[in-house]
Amino acid sequence: MDDIAKKAEIEAYFKSQMEESKKVWEMRGKDARIKAHQVRQSGPKTWRQMKGIELMFHEAKHVGNRPFVIGLG
């Protein structure tokens, strides 16, 4: 009975390791890079991706930047 439990535990461990390895393999290669790029482009814009007036308005909305926006800084 003890050997059967150990065997089941070992098999479960190796099965979980194999699933994690498959996830890592899916994240590699040209197709994965293309897919990741598409996901980044379709998601919300971060402040690092903003330029010009859009970035200025974004920064003006933050409480810590308001004194500088109205010219007190």
C-alpha positions in Angstrom: 0.0 0.0 0.0 2.8 2.4 0.9 4.6 1.7 -2.4 1.4 2.4 -4.4 1.0 5.8 -2.7 4.7 6.7 -3.3 4.3 5.7 -7.0 1.2 7.8 -7.4 2.9 10.8 -5.7 5.9 10.5 -8.0 3.7 10.2 -11.1 1.7 13.2 -10.1 5.0 15.2 -9.6 6.3 14.2 -13.0 3.0 15.0 -14.6 3.0 18.5 -13.1 6.6 19.0 -14.2 5.7 18.0 -17.8 2.8 20.4 -17.9 5.1 23.2 -16.8 7.7 22.2 -19.4 5.1 22.3 -22.1 4.1 25.8 -21.0 7.7 26.9 -21.3 8.1 25.3 -24.7 5.0 27.1 -26.0 6.5 30.5 -25.0 9.5 29.9 -27.2 10.0 30.3 -30.9 9.0 32.7 -33.6 5.3 32.0 -33.4 5.3 32.7 -29.6 7.1 36.0 -30.2 4.5 37.0 -32.8 1.7 36.0 -30.5 3.2 38.0 -27.6 3.7 41.0 -29.8 0.0 40.9 -30.8 -1.1 40.6 -27.2 1.0 43.6 -26.2 -0.3 45.7 -29.1 -4.0 44.9 -28.4 -3.7 45.6 -24.6 -4.0 49.0 -22.9 -1.3 51.5 -23.6 1.3 52.1 -20.8 2.9 55.4 -20.1 6.1 54.2 -21.8 4.2 53.7 -25.0 2.6 57.2 -25.0 4.1 60.2 -26.8 3.5 63.9 -27.0 0.2 65.4 -25.8 -1.3 62.0 -24.9 1.6 61.5 -22.4 1.3 65.0 -21.1 -2.4 64.6 -20.3 -1.7 61.3 -18.7 0.9 62.7 -16.4 -1.3 65.8 -15.6 -4.0 63.4 -14.2 -1.7 62.2 -11.4 -2.0 64.0 -8.0 1.7 64.2 -7.4 2.3 66.0 -10.8 -0.5 68.6 -10.3 1.7 71.4 -8.7 4.0 71.1 -11.7 1.2 71.2 -14.2 -0.2 74.5 -12.8 3.3 76.0 -12.6 4.1 75.9 -8.9 7.2 73.6 -9.3 
